[in-house]
Amino acid sequence: MQPMFYSHGYSYNVEYFHSDNADMIRFYAASNELHSDLLSDLVIVEPSYGYLLLQYIGNDAVLSGSLNQNHFCEEMTEDIIQFLEHNFPKLKNIYMPYHIDFFSVYKYNEYNGEY
């Protein structure tokens, strides 16, 4: 079962991608995911709500990333840090500076097989 992030009355699915010295965290809505075995005709691709990158440097870590402000706000930052410390126990009691951008989409490019 995929973990869930809860904050300020909202809940999001979370997926982790691990490597030797970094972890990527993706926030999304499972209900928007494509589950078909075959992509054909009209395909609507729902973007994720944002990504965070944990880079491990010695015994410490650096957190950076971008979160869509339609789903996240600065007031959620402490909940995000607590969520990460709970799901990544090696983050507890270490130095972890962070920089999180809260972005707004003003333009996008899409191809869906129809045009």
Secondary structure, 3 states (H helix, E strand, C coil): CCCEEEECCEEEEEEEEECCCEEEEEEECHHHCCCCCCCCCCCCCCCCCEEEEEEEECCEEEEEEEEECCCCCHHHHHHHHHHHHHHCHHHCCCCCCEEEEEECCCCCCCCCCCC
